[in-house]
Each structure stands twice: as structure tokens, then as C-alpha cells.
Amino acid sequence: MERDVFSALADPTRRQVLDLLTRKERAAGELGRAFPQMSQPGLSRHLRVLREAGLVRVRQERQHRYYSLRSERLAEVDAWISKYRVFWGTELDSLEAYLDGTKPAARGKRA
């Protein structure tokens, strides 16, 4: 069963796991140590969700499991977000124009 990428990314713990995996492949135990407040079964559920969403791959080596990022699935997220980037530019331009209009008044009060 393949999970929805957006549902998998909705959880902050899963986003933190992905952040850790951007740097390098990590063993499940190493990921567990990064979340000392979480039980091993709890982290395993998060890793399963990420795996089912296609965001991570797992490699078995002897008794260890190693997780790595599958960035190609993030392209789906990027494609969705790209539709909204035009609004960010417009909003930032509006903010810049507003701030440019208020700078002289703010300077006048300081002088």
C-alpha cells in the first residue's frame, strides 16, 4: 500500500526524520537515539509511514536496517507548491512596497 506523501509529511516527527536523512543514510538505532522521548515501536511506525509513502528506502544489512531519503517523491510536493510560489512573490513585493513607504516616516520620528 502506498501512502499519500502529504499525509506522511504532516507529522513533525516524520519531517525531523527526513531532515536527519538529508545528511546521510542512518541505521534505525541511530534514528531512535535522535528521539529519546519516543519508544522504539513508535519510531518504527513513523518509519513505516515514510517507507509506504515512498519517502525513504530501507536497506537490510545483517540484523541492521539502514534508512535513506528518496528525494524523487519530494518532487510531487515541489510541483504542488510551485503553483503557489507566484503568490509568495506578490505578497513579498507588497510588503516591500509597504515598508518602503513607511521608512521615511519612521526615520523622521527617530531624528
N, C-alpha and C positions, 0 to 999 in steps of 0.2 A: 504494500500500500504506500503510495507516495503522498506525502503531506503537502499542504499549501506552504509555500515559502514565507508568506506574510504572517501566517499563524505561528510558524516556528520563530520568526523574528520578534514577535510581540512580547516575548518574555525577556526581561532584563538579564536573567542568569544566562540564557542561551546566547544573548548578544555578547556577554562577557566571555563566554567560552569561545565564540568566534573571534573576538579580539585577541585572545591568547593564541589562537591558531594562526593568526596573520603573521606571527613572527617565526613560527616553526611547528613542525609536527610534534605532538606530545602524547606521552603514554597516558592511559586512563588514570593511573595512580597519580601522576603529576597534575593532571587536571583536578583530581579530587583534593589534592593538597592546596590548590588555589582557592578552594571553597570549604574551609574547615568547619563552617557552621552547618554544612549540608551533609546528610547521610549518603553513603555510597549508593544505595538504591535510588535515592532522589536524583543524584547526578546521572546515574545510568538512564533514568527516564528522560532527562534533558538531552543526553547524547543520542538516545534512540530517536527522539523527535527530530533532532538535527540531521541524523542519518536518513530517516524516512523522507525528509524534505529535500534531500539531495545536497545539503549544505556542507556536509562533512563526509569523508570516506574513512573507513576503518581498515586497518591492516593488522592481521594477526601474526605475531612472531613468537613462537613457543607459547608460553602462558600469558603473554602480554598483548594488549590491544593498543595500537597507535592510531591517533586521530589526526587528520589533516583537513585543511579547508578546501572545499570545492567551489572556487570563486565563480565558475561559469553559471551557477544557479543565481548568483547575485546580479547577473545581467538582467534577469527578469525584473528585479527590484529597480535597478537603474533605469530600465526602459519605462517603467511606470512613473518613477519620479521625474524623469526628463520632461514629461508633459507639463509639469508644474514649475519647472525652473524659470520659465518666462515670467511667471507671477513674482518670483523672488526678485528678479532684476527690476521689475516695475516698482515693487514695494521699496526696494533699496534706493532706487532713483528718487522716489517720492520723499523718502526720509532724508536723503542728501539735500534735496531742494529745500525741504523744510528747515533743516539745520543751517544751510547756507543763508536762509532768510532770517534766522534768529541770531546768527553770530554777531552782526554789528550791534544789535540791541544789547546782547549780553556783554560785549566789550565795553559799551558805553556805560553800563552800570558799574563796571569794575574801576573805571578811570576816575 
